[in-house]
Every structure is written in structure tokens, then in C-alpha cells.
């Protein structure tokens, strides 16, 4: 069984679409395929029209209680959904969002970064391929996917920010190779390409010049049929068999089955290059102490920053929280954040740690804080992006100068653990 984790820290690059359609293409060739949804947003179930309320066994169950013996056909049928002939889905539900939270079960496990590998091992005799659709975050769920994977497939949208993000993703994988002590086998898939646009062609050429044979020679074009198929809860192969999109995925599957991936070896001490020379805690440029603010994010921050005289006000839809708050600190794998209680009636925070969902985690009075402030402690497994919500409105953390692009393309703060605080990844 080949385990292929589909990964990109940037949301909206087509991870789920790539996972769904590539898995369906291989299943149509007679391969035995399973798709595992490791994203709490449960997009894979939606892509195949699986109603969440009918899901009884999901990825959180596999992670919290991995089976100890190989699964037979009847057990596999009971734990997964047959969404097409030869293709089974192990879906996620919103319960997965609590896996990395205090009391969620995963973070307390001594083998917390090996749970997925253990769980998938029981399917090994029954499958040819297993695709893991990862969340757009670097946390314990993603660490599980990276440790379990034989290969990493990175869909890259042919847009400026996305292609710049490919460098950071490459650096992340190099850092993970060092952390895990083994090479990472990687493929980059240009996605959502519009070949009629000169900019898309230039960016595609830039990817090939920088990453060479690691880039698929068969990009996935931006087809309307793919979007329609997703809306109907089907793979494009089923929705529109004669579509040119089907040919794109067929060629991608050919490349996957016949060509070797690129190897990212653990970096040697002092060696540079793309992602080279990072310390073990530097999980990609977007999650390092040398955060590079993209041109678009930097412009947004400049325009949204309030006047210096307006200490606790917000400007536009995204502002900056101010008021002399100490910068965020990560100690013992726990991120501490604080804000003045006076800036709003309700103050909460969303970020990679909760998949940017819901109303966020509430900040409350803490014994170590001044009574005029509220705060929160959040367990994290690595670098994490976040943004405050004050009375429901997004707010940046002025005490933290590290700003990157959030999953929605808007600015977000980022916090990193210290070198000695690596969240116990072994």
C-alpha cells in the first residue's frame, strides 16, 4: 500500500479536489484505493455526497483507538464508505477539530504523532493506494500524515502567492525530513492553471526551473467541469467522462504510477539552498522567526493598521489589537495570548489550532494576568497562525510583528515555539 499525503499550508489550492479526483481515477483503473480525510472541515465527504449525520466511524476514531489487527473486508466495509467502485472513504467530522485541543485525546497519547501510521497499517493488505487529505495547517494531524506517508503530493495553484508559498512548503518538508531523520519523497502538482494567461505560464515555468523533476509535467487546468462535479458530490470522471479535466487527471495518475518522486533529504549542517540550513524548529519560512510578509499581505497590513493615536481602535475589517500587551509566548508546547478586556464585549481567537472554525476560543481572566486583561492558553504542536475576533470582527495582534497570509488570503499573526520546545515530535 502506497500512502500519499496531499499537503499544502495554503488553503484554497485544491487539496481536496486533487485527492478526490486522483483517487477516483486510480480506482477506475482497478486499483484498490482509500481516501482518508484528515481535515475537520470534512470536505471529502461533501465532495462525494456523504451526509455527515450518517457517519458513524471517522478519522478521529481511527486516531484515538487504532485497531491492533489487520482488517478483513467486512470490518473495512463497516468503517468506510464505498463512494465508487474500488474507492473507499474514511471521512472526518467536526469531532476531529477537538483532537489537538486539551482533553481531545490525541495530544495526551505518548505516540501522538504515530497514530495515523498505526491506524492505516491495518488496511495495508487490502489496498493499493491510500490518499490522506491534510488540513491547511502544521499541527499534530499534519505531523501524523507526514510520518505515515510514503510520498507527499503538494498541489500548487499557479498564482503569485501560491507559488511563493511552494518555497515555504519545500522548506517545511526539508525541516520535517530533518526532524524525522529520513528523506521526504515529494511531488508538486500545478493546479487551477489557466494556460491562456501569460502570468500563469510564467509562474508554471518558474516552478519547473526551481523544482525541476519534482513538478508534474501534467498540470491540472482550471475546468468548470471540476467545479460542477464537486457541487454535485461526484468525481469529475463520473460527472463528465468526456471532459478534458478527466484527461488531466489521467495524465497525472500516469506520472504518479510510472515516475519516481523527488527526494528531499535531511539538510546537512550549514548547507543552504531551497529550505536548506534551517534549524529543526524552523518549519518553513512562513513559520519561522524570519517571517516574510508577502506583498499583498504587507499592503493589507499597512492600510488596516490604525493611527498610532488610536490605541485600542480598529480600522477597516481587520485592525490591530494594541494597549501594551506582552507578545505571545510559547512555553512547554502551550501558546499564551492576552488582550485588554476593554477592547470589546467578547474577545476570542481563531487559528490553525481549531481549523479557523466557529466563533473561536474565548479569552478569559487568568491569575497570572493583570485584572484588566483576558487571556488564553492553547496547546500547539508547532508554528501556528492566529487572529483575534473582537465582537465578531477580525483583529490582528499588535504585540506580535510576525504577520503572514491566513487561509483566507488576509493577514494573520504567527507564533513559533522556541528551539527547545518542539512539542515532543519524535
C-alpha positions in Angstrom: 0.0 0.0 0.0 1.4 3.4 -1.0 0.3 6.2 1.4 0.3 9.6 -0.3 -0.4 12.6 1.9 -1.8 15.6 0.0 -0.5 18.7 1.7 -0.3 22.4 1.4 -0.3 25.0 4.2 -2.2 27.4 1.9 -6.0 26.9 1.8 -7.8 27.0 -1.5 -5.1 25.4 -3.6 -7.2 22.3 -4.5 -6.0 19.7 -2.0 -9.4 18.0 -1.6 -10.2 18.3 -5.3 -6.9 16.7 -6.2 -7.3 14.0 -3.6 -10.8 13.1 -4.7 -10.2 13.1 -8.5 -6.8 11.4 -8.4 -8.2 8.7 -6.1 -11.2 8.1 -8.3 -9.0 8.0 -11.4 -6.8 5.2 -9.9 -9.9 3.3 -8.7 -11.3 3.4 -12.2 -8.1 1.6 -13.3 -8.8 -1.3 -11.0 -6.6 -0.1 -8.1 -7.9 -0.6 -4.6 -7.9 2.9 -3.2 -8.9 4.6 0.1 -9.2 8.3 0.7 -8.7 9.4 4.3 -10.0 12.9 5.3 -7.7 14.4 7.9 -9.4 17.9 7.7 -12.0 18.7 10.3 -14.0 20.6 7.6 -15.0 17.2 6.2 -14.7 18.4 2.5 -14.1 14.8 1.2 -17.5 13.7 2.5 -19.1 16.7 0.9 -17.3 16.0 -2.4 -18.8 12.5 -2.5 -22.2 13.5 -1.2 -21.8 11.6 2.1 -24.1 13.1 4.8 -22.2 13.9 8.0 -25.1 12.9 10.2 -24.8 9.3 8.9 -21.1 8.9 9.6 -20.5 6.5 12.5 -16.8 5.8 12.2 -14.4 8.6 11.2 -10.7 9.5 11.3 -10.9 10.7 14.9 -12.0 7.2 15.9 -9.1 5.7 14.0 -6.6 8.1 15.7 -7.9 7.7 19.2 -8.3 4.0 19.1 -6.2 2.5 16.3 -7.1 -1.2 15.5 -4.5 -3.6 16.6 -5.1 -6.3 13.9 -5.5 -6.3 10.2 -9.0 -5.6 9.0 -10.9 -8.0 6.9 -13.4 -7.0 4.2 -16.4 -6.9 6.4 -14.7 -4.7 9.0 -13.4 -2.3 6.3 -16.9 -2.1 4.9 -18.3 -1.2 8.3 -15.7 1.5 8.9 -15.6 3.2 5.5 -17.9 4.3 2.7 -17.7 2.8 -0.8 -18.1 6.1 -2.8 -17.2 4.5 -6.1 -16.2 1.0 -7.3 -12.9 0.3 -5.8 -12.8 3.6 -3.9 -13.5 3.8 -0.1 -13.7 6.9 2.0 -12.7 7.2 5.7 -14.4 10.6 6.3 -13.9 13.2 9.0 -16.4 15.0 11.1 -16.2 18.2 13.2 -15.1 16.0 16.1 -11.7 15.9 14.6 -11.3 19.6 15.4 -11.0 18.7 19.1 -8.3 16.2 18.6 -5.5 18.7 19.2 -7.3 20.6 21.9 -6.9 20.0 25.7 -8.6 16.8 26.6 -9.1 15.9 23.0 -7.2 12.6 23.4 -4.5 12.9 20.7 -2.1 15.3 22.4 -2.1 13.2 25.6 -1.1 10.0 23.7 2.6 9.0 24.0 2.7 8.1 20.3 0.6 11.0 19.3 2.5 11.6 16.0 2.3 7.9 15.0 -1.4 7.3 15.5 -2.3 7.6 11.8 0.5 5.3 10.8 -0.7 2.7 13.3 -4.3 3.0 12.2 -3.5 2.8 8.4 -1.3 -0.3 8.8 -4.3 -2.5 9.4 -5.5 -1.7 5.8 -2.2 -2.5 4.2 -3.2 -5.9 2.7 -6.5 -4.6 1.4 -5.3 -1.5 -0.5 -3.0 -0.4 -3.3 -3.2 3.3 -2.6 -4.2 5.4 0.4 -4.6 9.2 -0.1 -4.6 11.4 3.0 -6.2 14.8 2.6 -4.4 17.0 5.1 -5.7 20.2 6.8 -4.1 23.5 5.8 -2.1 23.7 9.0 1.1 22.4 10.5 -0.1 20.7 13.7 -0.3 17.2 15.1 -2.7 16.0 12.5 -0.3 17.0 9.7 2.6 15.6 11.6 0.7 12.3 11.6 0.2 12.5 7.9 3.8 13.3 7.2 5.1 10.5 9.4 2.7 7.9 7.8 3.3 9.0 4.2 5.4 7.2 1.6 5.1 10.3 -0.6 3.9 13.9 -0.3 1.8 15.4 -3.0 1.6 19.2 -3.0 -1.0 20.9 -5.2 0.2 24.4 -6.1 -2.2 27.0 -7.5 -0.5 28.9 -10.3 -0.9 32.3 -8.6 1.8 34.6 -7.2 1.2 34.0 -3.5 0.7 30.2 -4.0 3.9 29.8 -6.0 5.9 31.8 -3.4 4.3 29.5 -0.8 5.7 26.5 -2.6 9.2 27.6 -1.5 8.0 27.7 2.1 6.3 24.3 1.7 9.5 22.8 0.4 11.4 24.3 3.3 8.8 22.8 5.7 9.3 19.4 4.2 13.1 19.7 4.4 12.7 20.6 8.1 10.4 17.6 8.6 13.0 15.4 6.9 15.5 16.5 9.4 13.0 16.1 12.3 12.0 12.6 11.3 15.6 11.6 10.3 14.6 10.4 6.8 14.1 11.7 3.3 10.7 13.0 2.2 9.5 11.9 -1.2 7.7 14.8 -2.8 5.7 15.7 -5.9 4.4 19.2 -6.8 1.2 19.4 -8.9 0.4 22.8 -10.6 -3.3 23.2 -10.2 -6.0 25.6 -11.4 -3.9 26.5 -14.4 -5.3 28.9 -16.9 -2.9 28.4 -19.8 -4.3 31.3 -21.8 -2.9 33.7 -19.2 0.7 34.8 -19.6 1.2 35.1 -15.9 0.1 31.5 -15.3 2.5 30.3 -17.9 5.3 32.3 -16.4 4.6 31.1 -12.9 4.5 27.5 -14.2 7.8 27.9 -15.9 9.3 29.4 -12.7 8.1 26.3 -10.7 9.8 24.0 -13.2 13.0 25.9 -13.1 13.1 25.9 -9.4 11.9 22.4 -8.5 12.8 20.5 -11.7 11.5 17.0 -12.0 9.6 17.4 -8.7 6.9 19.3 -10.7 4.4 17.3 -12.6 4.7 17.7 -16.3 0.9 17.5 -16.5 -0.7 20.5 -14.7 -4.4 20.4 -13.8 -6.2 23.1 -15.7 -9.0 25.2 -14.2 -12.0 23.4 -15.7 -15.6 24.4 -15.0 -16.4 20.6 -15.1 -14.4 20.1 -11.9 -16.3 22.8 -10.0 -19.6 21.4 -11.2 -18.7 17.8 -10.2 -17.8 19.0 -6.7 -21.1 20.8 -6.4 -22.9 17.6 -7.4 -20.9 15.4 -4.9 -19.0 13.4 -7.6 -15.6 13.0 -9.1 -15.3 14.6 -12.5 -14.7 11.2 -14.0 -18.3 10.2 -13.0 -19.8 13.7 -13.6 -18.4 14.4 -17.1 -16.5 11.4 -18.5 -15.7 13.2 -21.8 -14.4 16.4 -20.1 -10.8 17.5 -20.8 -10.4 17.5 -17.0 -10.6 13.7 -17.0 -7.6 13.6 -19.3 -5.7 15.9 -17.0 -6.2 13.6 -14.0 -5.4 10.5 -16.2 -2.0 12.0 -17.1 -1.4 12.9 -13.5 -2.1 9.3 -12.5 0.2 8.0 -15.2 3.0 10.2 -13.8 2.3 9.1 -10.3 2.4 5.4 -11.2 5.4 5.5 -13.6 7.8 8.2 -12.4 9.6 8.4 -9.1 9.1 11.4 -6.8 11.8 13.9 -5.9 13.7 13.2 -2.7 14.2 15.9 -0.1 17.0 14.7 2.1 17.6 16.0 5.6 19.7 19.1 5.3 23.4 19.0 6.2 24.5 21.4 8.8 25.3 24.7 7.3 24.0 23.8 3.8 21.8 26.3 2.1 19.6 26.1 -0.9 15.8 25.9 -1.1 14.8 25.3 2.5 18.4 24.3 3.4 20.2 25.3 6.6 17.0 25.6 8.7 17.3 24.6 12.4 14.9 21.8 13.5 12.4 24.3 14.8 12.2 26.3 11.5 9.1 24.7 10.0 9.2 26.6 6.7 9.8 30.3 6.1 6.1 31.1 6.8 6.5 29.6 10.3 9.9 30.9 11.3 11.3 33.9 13.2 12.3 35.3 9.8 8.7 35.5 8.5 8.4 37.1 5.1 5.3 39.2 4.6 4.0 38.8 1.1 3.5 41.9 -0.9 -0.3 41.6 -0.8 -0.4 40.9 3.0 2.1 43.7 3.7 -0.1 46.2 1.8 -3.2 45.0 3.6 -1.5 45.4 7.0 -0.3 48.9 6.1 -3.8 50.0 5.0 -5.5 48.3 8.0 -3.1 49.5 10.7 -4.9 52.1 12.9 -3.3 55.5 13.7 -0.8 55.4 16.5 -3.0 57.8 18.5 -6.0 55.4 18.4 -4.6 52.8 20.8 -7.5 50.4 21.0 -9.5 51.1 17.9 -9.9 49.1 14.8 -9.5 50.3 11.2 -11.5 48.6 8.5 -12.5 45.0 8.7 -9.1 43.9 10.1 -7.3 46.1 12.7 -4.6 45.7 15.3 -5.1 45.0 18.9 -3.0 47.4 21.0 -2.6 48.5 24.5 0.8 47.5 25.9 0.2 43.7 25.8 3.2 41.4 26.2 4.0 39.5 23.0 2.7 35.9 22.6 4.8 33.2 24.4 5.1 29.5 23.7 6.2 27.5 26.7 6.0 23.8 27.1 4.0 23.4 23.9 1.4 25.9 25.1 0.8 29.3 23.4 -0.2 32.1 25.7 -2.2 35.1 24.3 -3.6 38.1 26.1 -5.6 41.2 25.3 -7.0 44.2 27.2 -10.6 43.3 28.3 -11.7 46.8 27.4 -11.3 46.4 23.6 -14.7 44.6 23.2 -17.6 42.8 24.8 -16.4 39.4 23.5 -12.8 38.5 22.7 -11.8 35.2 21.2 -9.1 33.7 18.9 -9.3 31.5 15.8 -6.3 29.9 14.1 -4.7 26.8 12.8 -5.3 25.1 16.2 -9.1 25.0 15.6 -9.0 25.0 11.8 -10.3 28.6 11.7 -13.8 27.4 12.5 -16.7 28.8 14.6 -16.6 31.7 16.9 -13.1 30.9 18.2 -11.8 30.1 21.7 -12.8 32.7 24.3 -10.2 34.8 26.2 -11.0 34.9 29.9 -9.3 36.3 33.1 -6.2 34.5 34.1 -4.5 34.5 37.5 -1.1 35.5 36.0 -2.6 38.5 34.1 -3.5 42.0 35.3 -7.2 42.1 36.1 -7.8 44.5 33.2 -6.7 41.8 30.7 -8.0 38.5 29.5 -6.0 35.6 28.0 -5.9 32.0 26.8 -3.6 29.0 26.8 -3.6 26.8 23.7 -1.6 23.6 23.2 0.2 23.7 19.8 2.5 21.3 18.0 4.5 23.8 16.0 4.2 27.1 14.3 0.6 28.4 14.3 -1.3 31.2 12.7 -4.0 33.1 14.5 -6.3 36.1 14.5 -8.4 37.6 17.3 -12.2 38.2 17.0 -13.4 41.2 18.9 -17.2 41.4 19.0 -17.1 39.1 15.9 -14.7 41.3 14.0 -11.2 40.1 12.9 -8.3 41.8 14.7 -4.5 41.4 14.4 -2.2 41.1 17.4 -0.2 44.4 17.6 2.1 42.8 20.2 3.3 40.3 17.6 5.1 41.7 14.5 5.1 38.4 12.7 2.4 38.5 10.0 1.7 36.0 7.3 -1.1 35.2 4.9 -4.0 33.5 6.5 -6.0 30.7 4.9 -8.5 33.2 3.5 -5.7 35.3 1.9 -5.9 38.0 4.6 -3.2 38.8 7.2 -2.8 36.7 10.3 -0.3 36.6 13.1 2.1 33.6 13.5 3.7 32.3 16.7 6.6 29.8 16.9 7.8 27.6 19.8 11.3 28.0 21.0 14.1 25.7 19.7 13.9 23.6 22.9 10.1 23.4 22.7 9.4 21.0 19.8 6.1 19.7 21.0 7.6 16.2 21.6 7.8 15.2 18.0 9.9 12.1 17.9 
